[in-house]
Structure formats: structure tokens, C-alpha cells
């Protein structure tokens, strides 16, 4: 399969412009971001585009939102805790089907760089899927993994396996979890409440302000992070089965 490089999404580019402003001290940790109209004018972008980027920043813990205070730049990376390492298509009750929206290579976003040890100018595998539950879109899945040459050092077969599996109705975690590869996988996850936003709303055919639960998951083999994923569950989605242990 020839490499298909995805054009960077406008909200992602804007996300990284704001992150760069945080790094440079323009928006220092603990400070309150300018109001939405002011920030849109400063950055020279539309308010809908800015709103999409702010949703992503909140999801990733870069900013926090408090009523009466506004959007505040976080002082530290949010802690991870909730753990469950099972492909999301296996967590729903009922009949599930994975629909591929994108199977491509792209440069890592700032979100990916927070979680995977990859060079900023590398090309990494990106999968975007919808998990339908009883023919209803129940979850949007976005997954990124290490460059192929690094994956091959973890298990020589992984690059070819993922290349072949790109044509199959499966998530990336489902592929990595197959028994024959015998990978010592473990996962850590964080849960955030947010809203769909315009782009995701189009996938679900729901309003952009629909409340959602976002699960961010990092999957590692021993001490090597292999994959980072986002799972978007809108209000009204079927319940996901969870397991907690001491």
C-alpha cells in the first residue's frame, strides 16, 4: 500500500501555535488565556476554528476551564490512572463494526509528542475509525503509533502486520493485542469531559456542543510506549464495560 500522507488539520495547527505560545512564555503556566474574541483576533483566525483548538487543548490537559474564571494554562501534565487494556470494539454490548475513516501517515502532533518518543519531523501511522454499535455510531477512535523502524525493534513483524491490517475493519489496538505476537502490553488512561466540536459532530451527525467523554490511552510494551489513542464517546452512546482492580 503506498503511503498516504494526511494534510494537517487546521485545528491541530492552531493547537500547536497556542502550545508554542505557552512554551515561549506568551501564555505562561497558571495564567488565564485572553477571551475567545481577543485570542481569535491575536491569532488571526475565526472563532469556530479557535474553539475547535481550545477543545483539544482542554482534552489534553494543556488548559483547564472553570466557570467564572475562564481558560487557564495548566501548571503540570494531568495524572493518568484509569486502566483497561481491551480493544474498544470488544467493550460494547451488542453487535459492533469498525469503520475506517483514515489509514495514513502524518507528522506527529504536539499531543502525540507528549506521549510517544518520536522525532517531530517523523512520519507515523495514523488510524481514525468509528465503532458502530448495533448500526449506531458509538465511538470515534484516533490512534497513532511509533515509526515502523522503531516498531520493528519491539517485534519484527509489526510494521507489515499493521500495513496489512489497514484494510481490515479493526482498530490498531486490536491488531497489537493478538496473541501470536505475545507483547507484554499495559495501558494507562485518562478520562475527560468535553464537547464534540464541529469536525467530530459531522462524524456522529450531532451538534458541535454535544457532551462527550474522552478517554486518552497510552499502550506500552514493557517500558516502550507503542501507541496513543483517543476514544470519543458522545452522550447517549452505549455503555462501555469497565473493570477496576486493586
C-alpha positions as CSV (number, residue, x, y, z in Angstrom):
1,X,0.0,0.0,0.0
2,X,1.5,3.4,-0.9
3,X,2.0,5.9,1.8
4,X,-0.9,8.4,2.0
5,X,0.2,11.5,4.0
6,X,-2.6,13.3,5.7
7,X,-2.8,17.1,5.5
8,X,-2.6,18.7,8.9
9,X,-6.0,19.6,10.3
10,X,-6.4,23.4,10.8
11,X,-7.4,22.9,14.5
12,X,-4.2,20.9,15.1
13,X,-2.0,23.6,13.6
14,X,-3.8,26.2,15.7
15,X,-3.4,23.9,18.8
16,X,0.3,23.8,18.3
17,X,0.5,27.6,17.8
18,X,-1.0,28.1,21.2
19,X,1.2,25.4,22.8
20,X,4.2,27.2,21.3
21,X,2.9,30.4,22.9
22,X,2.8,28.6,26.3
23,X,6.4,27.4,25.8
24,X,7.6,30.8,24.8
25,X,6.1,32.4,27.9
26,X,3.4,34.4,26.0
27,X,0.8,32.4,27.9
28,X,2.7,31.2,31.0
29,X,1.5,28.3,33.2
30,X,-1.1,29.4,35.6
31,X,-2.2,32.4,33.6
32,X,-5.6,32.9,32.1
33,X,-5.9,32.9,28.3
34,X,-7.4,36.0,26.7
35,X,-11.1,35.9,26.0
36,X,-12.1,33.9,22.9
37,X,-12.8,37.0,20.7
38,X,-9.4,38.6,21.8
39,X,-7.5,35.4,21.3
40,X,-9.0,34.9,17.8
41,X,-8.0,38.4,16.8
42,X,-4.5,38.0,18.2
43,X,-4.0,34.7,16.2
44,X,-5.8,35.9,13.1
45,X,-8.3,33.0,13.0
46,X,-12.0,32.5,13.1
47,X,-13.7,31.9,16.4
48,X,-15.1,28.4,15.2
49,X,-11.5,27.3,14.3
50,X,-10.2,28.6,17.6
51,X,-13.0,26.8,19.5
52,X,-12.0,23.5,18.0
53,X,-8.4,24.0,19.1
54,X,-9.4,25.0,22.6
55,X,-11.5,21.8,22.9
56,X,-8.4,19.8,22.0
57,X,-6.2,21.7,24.4
58,X,-8.7,21.1,27.3
59,X,-9.0,17.4,26.4
60,X,-5.2,17.0,26.6
61,X,-4.9,18.8,29.9
62,X,-3.0,21.8,28.5
63,X,-5.7,24.2,29.7
64,X,-8.5,23.9,32.3
65,X,-11.8,25.6,32.1
66,X,-13.6,27.0,35.2
67,X,-16.9,28.8,35.3
68,X,-16.3,32.5,36.2
69,X,-12.6,32.2,35.7
70,X,-12.1,31.2,32.1
71,X,-9.4,29.1,30.4
72,X,-6.3,28.7,32.5
73,X,-3.0,27.3,31.3
74,X,-2.2,24.2,33.3
75,X,0.9,24.1,35.5
76,X,1.6,20.4,35.1
77,X,0.6,17.3,33.0
78,X,-2.5,15.7,34.3
79,X,-2.1,12.4,36.2
80,X,-3.1,9.2,34.4
81,X,-4.9,6.5,36.3
82,X,-8.0,4.5,35.0
83,X,-6.7,1.4,33.3
84,X,-8.3,-1.1,30.9
85,X,-6.4,-2.7,28.0
86,X,-9.0,-4.1,25.7
87,X,-9.8,-3.1,22.1
88,X,-12.8,-0.7,22.3
89,X,-14.8,-2.7,19.8
90,X,-14.8,-5.6,22.4
91,X,-16.0,-3.4,25.3
92,X,-19.5,-2.6,24.0
93,X,-22.5,-4.9,24.5
94,X,-24.3,-5.7,21.2
95,X,-23.1,-6.1,17.6
96,X,-20.1,-3.9,16.8
97,X,-18.5,-2.9,13.5
98,X,-15.3,-0.9,12.9
99,X,-15.5,1.6,10.0
100,X,-12.2,3.1,8.8
101,X,-12.2,6.9,8.2
102,X,-8.4,7.3,7.7
103,X,-5.4,5.0,7.3
104,X,-2.4,7.1,6.6
105,X,0.9,8.5,7.7
106,X,1.3,12.0,9.2
107,X,3.7,14.2,11.2
108,X,3.2,13.8,14.9
109,X,1.0,16.4,16.6
110,X,2.0,18.0,19.9
111,X,-0.4,15.7,21.6
112,X,1.4,12.7,20.2
113,X,4.8,14.1,21.1
114,X,3.7,14.3,24.7
115,X,3.1,10.5,24.8
116,X,5.3,8.8,22.2
117,X,9.1,9.1,21.9
118,X,9.2,10.2,18.2
119,X,11.1,12.9,16.4
120,X,8.9,15.9,15.5
121,X,9.7,15.5,11.8
122,X,9.0,11.8,11.5
123,X,6.2,10.1,9.6
124,X,4.0,8.0,11.9
125,X,1.0,5.8,11.3
126,X,-2.4,7.3,12.0
127,X,-5.7,5.5,12.0
128,X,-9.1,7.1,12.5
129,X,-12.2,4.8,12.9
130,X,-15.8,4.8,14.0
131,X,-17.1,1.9,16.1
132,X,-20.8,1.3,15.2
133,X,-22.8,-0.5,17.9
134,X,-25.9,-2.1,16.5
135,X,-25.5,0.2,13.4
136,X,-25.3,3.3,15.6
137,X,-22.0,5.3,15.7
138,X,-21.0,4.7,19.3
139,X,-17.3,5.8,19.5
140,X,-14.7,7.7,17.4
141,X,-11.2,6.3,17.7
142,X,-8.0,8.0,16.8
143,X,-4.7,6.1,17.1
144,X,-1.0,6.9,16.5
145,X,1.9,4.5,16.8
146,X,5.7,4.6,16.6
147,X,7.6,4.8,13.3
148,X,7.9,1.5,11.6
149,X,11.7,1.2,12.2
150,X,11.1,1.5,16.0
151,X,8.1,-0.9,16.0
152,X,10.3,-3.5,14.2
153,X,12.7,-3.4,17.2
154,X,9.8,-4.3,19.5
155,X,8.6,-7.1,17.2
156,X,9.9,-7.6,13.7
157,X,6.5,-8.4,12.2
158,X,4.6,-5.3,13.5
159,X,5.1,-2.9,10.5
160,X,4.0,-5.5,8.0
161,X,1.1,-6.6,10.2
162,X,-0.2,-3.1,10.6
163,X,0.2,-2.4,6.9
164,X,-1.9,-5.5,6.1
165,X,-4.4,-4.8,8.8
166,X,-5.1,-1.3,7.5
167,X,-7.6,-2.8,5.0
168,X,-9.4,-4.7,7.8
169,X,-12.3,-3.4,10.0
170,X,-10.2,-3.3,13.2
171,X,-8.6,-0.8,15.5
172,X,-4.9,-0.6,15.9
173,X,-5.0,-1.8,19.5
174,X,-6.9,-4.9,18.3
175,X,-4.1,-5.7,16.0
176,X,-1.4,-5.2,18.6
177,X,-3.3,-7.3,21.1
178,X,-3.2,-10.5,19.0
179,X,-1.9,-13.4,21.0
180,X,0.7,-14.6,18.4
181,X,2.8,-11.5,19.0
182,X,3.0,-12.1,22.7
183,X,3.6,-8.5,23.5
184,X,3.7,-7.6,27.3
185,X,1.2,-4.8,26.8
186,X,0.0,-2.5,29.5
187,X,-2.1,0.6,29.3
188,X,-2.8,3.8,31.3
189,X,-5.7,6.0,30.5
190,X,-7.2,9.4,31.5
191,X,-10.9,10.4,31.3
192,X,-12.1,13.9,30.4
193,X,-15.5,15.5,29.9
194,X,-15.7,17.8,26.8
195,X,-17.9,18.5,23.8
196,X,-17.8,17.1,20.3
197,X,-16.8,20.2,18.3
198,X,-17.7,20.7,14.6
199,X,-15.4,18.1,12.9
200,X,-16.4,15.3,15.2
201,X,-20.0,16.4,15.2
202,X,-20.1,15.7,11.5
203,X,-18.9,12.1,12.1
204,X,-21.8,11.5,14.5
205,X,-24.3,13.8,12.8
206,X,-24.7,15.5,16.2
207,X,-24.5,19.2,17.2
208,X,-21.0,20.5,18.0
209,X,-21.9,21.2,21.6
210,X,-22.9,17.6,22.3
211,X,-21.3,16.5,25.6
212,X,-18.8,13.7,25.3
213,X,-16.5,11.5,27.4
214,X,-13.0,11.4,26.0
215,X,-10.6,8.6,27.0
216,X,-6.9,9.1,26.3
217,X,-4.9,5.8,26.4
218,X,-1.2,5.1,26.1
219,X,-0.2,1.5,25.4
220,X,3.3,0.3,26.2
221,X,5.3,-2.9,25.8
222,X,7.4,-3.1,29.0
223,X,8.9,0.4,29.1
224,X,8.3,1.4,25.4
225,X,5.2,3.4,24.6
226,X,3.8,1.9,21.3
227,X,0.5,3.6,20.7
228,X,-1.5,6.6,21.9
229,X,-5.2,6.7,21.3
230,X,-8.3,8.9,21.8
231,X,-11.7,7.4,22.3
232,X,-14.7,9.9,21.9
233,X,-18.0,8.7,23.4
234,X,-20.9,11.1,22.9
235,X,-23.8,11.4,25.2
236,X,-26.3,8.6,24.6
237,X,-23.6,6.2,23.4
238,X,-24.0,2.6,24.6
239,X,-22.3,1.9,28.0
240,X,-18.7,0.7,27.9
241,X,-17.9,-2.2,30.3
242,X,-15.2,-1.3,32.7
243,X,-13.1,-3.4,35.1
244,X,-11.2,-2.0,38.1
245,X,-8.9,-3.9,40.3
246,X,-6.8,-3.2,43.4
